[in-house]
Each structure stands twice: as C-alpha cells, then as structure tokens.
C-alpha cells in the first residue's frame, strides 16, 4: 500500500484520527 495512492483529504483524516488515538486526554 502506497500513501501516494490516497487523496490528500483522506491523508488528513487519517492523521486526525491517529492524533485522536494518541491524545493524552484519552488515556
């Protein structure tokens, strides 16, 4: 799987989701 295959808005959504998962307030 290559990141370049994804549209940029999907990349942003994945980044936002990843940041949410790693947010200290969720711990």
N, C-alpha and C positions, 0 to 999 in steps of 0.2 A: 504493500500500500504506500502510495506516494502522496505526501501532503500537497504537492503541486496540482494534484488532480481535483482538489476541493476548491470551490469558490471561496473568496475571501470572507464573505459573511458567515460561512459555516466555520471557518477557522476562528473567527471572533467568538462565535457561540461556544465552540469547544474550549477556548481559552477562558471564557467567563465561567463555564461550568467547572473547569479544572480549578479555577481560583476559588469558587464557592466551596468545592470539596475540601480545599486546603485552608479554608478560612479558620483562624483560631477560635472564632465565636461558635463554630460548630463542634468544637472539641469539648 
